[in-house]
Amino acid sequence: MAFTLLIVRPLLVQAKAWLVEDGALTEAGLVVGLALMALGAWFTDLIGLHAVFGAFVMGAAMSRAISSRASNRSRSLCCFRFSSPTRA
């Protein structure tokens, strides 16, 4: 966890301009975020902890500005897709 908060978080803050565009997560930002969560899950599984803890720590290390705007947009798109009536 210390490595994530001391090394990964500052790198993500510096890369924010590349990962976020107009307040929304770019495709590259989504790939980086998912890859980091998978890496954290793999590492915690490797050391004998449950994999969800590693993904949680990586998610906690992401800047709130990056994760909250992106998740709000994703949530609204997801809700729209599932709440829209479908044609038979």
C-alpha positions as CSV (number, residue, x, y, z in Angstrom):
1,M,0.0,0.0,0.0
2,A,2.9,2.4,0.8
3,F,4.3,1.8,-2.7
4,T,1.0,2.6,-4.3
5,L,0.4,5.8,-2.4
6,L,4.0,7.0,-2.5
7,I,5.0,6.0,-6.1
8,V,1.9,5.2,-8.2
9,R,-0.4,8.1,-7.0
10,P,2.1,10.9,-7.8
11,L,2.7,9.3,-11.3
12,L,-1.1,9.3,-11.9
13,V,-1.4,12.9,-10.9
14,Q,1.4,13.8,-13.4
15,A,-0.3,11.8,-16.1
16,K,-3.7,13.3,-15.4
17,A,-3.5,15.6,-18.5
18,W,-3.0,12.5,-20.6
19,L,-5.7,10.4,-18.9
20,V,-8.5,12.9,-18.7
21,E,-9.9,15.1,-21.5
22,D,-12.7,17.6,-20.9
23,G,-13.4,16.1,-17.5
24,A,-14.0,12.7,-18.9
25,L,-11.7,9.6,-18.8
26,T,-10.0,8.9,-22.2
27,E,-9.7,5.4,-23.6
28,A,-6.1,5.4,-22.6
29,G,-7.1,6.4,-19.1
30,L,-9.6,3.6,-18.8
31,V,-6.9,1.1,-20.0
32,V,-4.4,2.4,-17.5
33,G,-6.9,2.3,-14.7
34,L,-8.0,-1.2,-15.4
35,A,-4.4,-2.4,-15.9
36,L,-3.3,-0.9,-12.6
37,M,-6.3,-2.5,-10.8
38,A,-5.5,-5.9,-12.3
39,L,-1.8,-5.5,-11.4
40,G,-2.8,-4.7,-7.8
41,A,-5.1,-7.7,-7.7
42,W,-2.4,-9.9,-9.0
43,F,0.2,-8.7,-6.5
44,T,-2.1,-9.1,-3.5
45,D,-3.1,-12.6,-4.7
46,L,0.6,-13.4,-5.1
47,I,1.4,-12.5,-1.5
48,G,-1.6,-14.5,-0.2
49,L,-4.2,-11.7,0.3
50,H,-7.5,-11.6,-1.4
51,A,-7.2,-10.0,-4.9
52,V,-10.0,-7.5,-4.2
53,F,-7.7,-5.7,-1.7
54,G,-5.1,-4.9,-4.4
55,A,-7.7,-3.5,-6.8
56,F,-9.2,-1.4,-4.0
57,V,-5.8,0.1,-3.0
58,M,-5.1,1.0,-6.7
59,G,-8.6,2.6,-6.9
60,A,-7.9,4.5,-3.7
61,A,-4.6,5.8,-5.2
62,M,-6.3,7.3,-8.2
63,S,-7.0,11.0,-8.0
64,R,-10.6,11.8,-7.0
65,A,-10.9,14.2,-9.9
66,I,-10.0,11.4,-12.3
67,S,-12.1,8.6,-10.9
68,S,-15.3,10.6,-9.8
69,R,-15.9,12.4,-13.1
70,A,-15.2,9.3,-15.1
71,S,-17.4,7.1,-12.9
72,N,-20.3,9.6,-13.0
73,R,-20.2,9.6,-16.8
74,S,-19.9,5.8,-17.0
75,R,-22.8,5.4,-14.5
76,S,-25.0,7.8,-16.4
77,L,-24.3,6.0,-19.7
78,C,-24.9,2.6,-18.1
79,C,-28.2,3.7,-16.6
80,F,-29.3,5.2,-19.9
81,R,-28.5,2.0,-21.8
82,F,-30.3,-0.3,-19.3
83,S,-33.3,1.9,-18.8
84,S,-33.9,2.6,-22.5
85,P,-36.8,0.6,-23.9
86,T,-35.8,-2.0,-26.4
87,R,-37.6,-2.7,-29.6
88,A,-39.0,-6.2,-30.2
